[in-house]
Each structure stands twice: as C-alpha cells, then as structure tokens.
C-alpha cells in the first residue's frame, strides 16, 4: 500500500522556520522525483519545490526561492522541506507528491499557519 505521510506543520510567527517531512512507503522511493505543493484557502494548488530522483536537480517557485530548501534521504525514504523566513502568505496546506514516468502519488497534507 502506497503511503506518503507528511508531518512538521503547525503555527509559526512571521520570520520563523519549520521543517516538513514526508515519509514514503509502498513504492521504490529512489525512482521517484519528489515535490512539495501547497494550497492556500480559496486558491489553487501550486508547486513549491521539486527534487529529482537522484537529488541532482531542484526547482523552486519564485515566491520561495532563497527561503525554502527541498532535500531527500533515500536511505530513509523521506523528503524534507526546510522553510525559513516564513511569511503570512506561506500559510497553506502543504502536500507531498511523488512522480515517476508511469505514475504519481499524493499525501494528505499538513497545515502550516504563519501568523503573529
């Protein structure tokens, strides 16, 4: 059974940091590019960051460049999103996404709220 389980969300003040984790199981993690998406209330889901299967290439949304870092530990089947300098507009549900040439999977999301 495929599972992507996000954790690490919560309430943080503007300027603060959080690290999200996504634990994967039920598929061959090393074969999948991993991404984080987010969806704010009333808005469409958007891509935040992507990391290739071998970790050699990353891509970030312009709104998070220089503040967020995506990484993966293939030994632990886990992908991370380090978020620094958080802003109120980063408030959203953050979803983990796994993609290969043949299929893709979504996690259920973790809520990040940036507020004073």
C-alpha positions in Angstrom: 0.0 0.0 0.0 1.4 3.3 -1.1 1.7 6.0 1.6 3.0 9.5 1.8 2.7 10.8 5.3 3.6 14.5 5.9 4.5 15.9 9.3 6.0 19.0 10.8 3.3 21.6 10.1 2.0 23.9 12.7 1.7 27.5 13.8 4.7 29.8 13.5 5.3 33.5 13.7 6.4 35.5 10.7 10.1 35.2 10.2 10.2 31.8 11.8 11.2 28.4 10.5 9.6 24.9 10.1 10.8 21.7 8.6 8.3 19.5 6.9 8.9 15.8 6.5 7.3 13.3 4.1 7.8 9.6 4.9 7.2 7.3 1.9 6.4 3.7 1.7 4.9 1.1 -0.6 6.9 2.1 -3.7 10.5 2.3 -4.9 11.3 5.8 -3.5 14.6 6.2 -5.3 12.9 6.0 -8.7 10.6 9.0 -8.0 11.0 12.7 -8.3 9.6 14.3 -5.1 7.8 17.6 -4.8 6.1 19.8 -2.3 2.9 21.6 -3.3 0.7 23.9 -1.3 -2.8 25.1 -1.4 -4.0 28.2 0.4 -7.6 28.8 1.3 -9.6 29.7 -1.8 -6.6 29.2 -4.1 -5.4 26.5 -6.5 -2.8 24.1 -5.5 0.7 25.3 -6.6 4.1 23.7 -6.9 6.6 24.8 -4.2 9.7 22.7 -4.9 10.8 19.7 -6.8 13.8 17.4 -6.4 14.8 14.8 -9.0 15.1 11.1 -8.0 18.9 11.3 -7.7 18.8 14.6 -5.9 20.8 16.2 -8.6 18.4 19.0 -9.6 15.9 21.2 -7.8 13.3 23.7 -8.9 11.5 26.3 -6.7 8.6 28.6 -7.1 9.8 32.2 -7.4 7.9 33.0 -4.2 10.0 30.7 -2.1 13.5 30.9 -3.7 16.2 31.6 -1.2 13.9 30.8 1.8 12.9 27.1 1.2 15.1 24.1 0.6 14.0 20.7 -0.5 16.1 17.6 0.2 15.7 13.9 0.4 17.2 10.9 2.3 16.9 7.9 0.1 18.0 5.6 2.9 15.1 6.8 5.0 12.6 7.1 2.1 11.9 10.6 3.3 11.8 14.1 1.6 12.1 17.3 3.6 11.2 20.9 3.1 13.1 23.4 5.2 11.2 26.6 5.4 12.9 29.8 6.7 11.8 33.4 6.8 8.2 32.3 6.8 5.6 34.9 5.7 1.8 35.0 6.3 1.3 34.3 2.6 3.0 30.9 3.1 0.0 29.8 5.1 -1.4 26.8 3.3 -1.8 23.0 3.4 1.4 21.5 2.2 1.3 18.3 0.2 4.0 15.8 -0.6 4.0 14.4 -4.2 5.9 11.5 -5.8 6.2 11.1 -9.6 7.8 8.6 -11.9 7.4 8.1 -15.6 4.4 5.8 -15.0 2.5 7.0 -12.0 2.3 9.5 -9.2 1.1 9.7 -5.6 -0.1 12.4 -3.2 0.0 12.7 0.6 -2.9 14.1 2.6 -1.2 17.3 3.6 0.0 19.1 6.7 -1.2 22.6 7.6 1.3 25.4 8.0 -0.1 28.7 9.6 2.1 31.7 9.7 0.6 34.3 12.0 1.5 36.6 14.9 
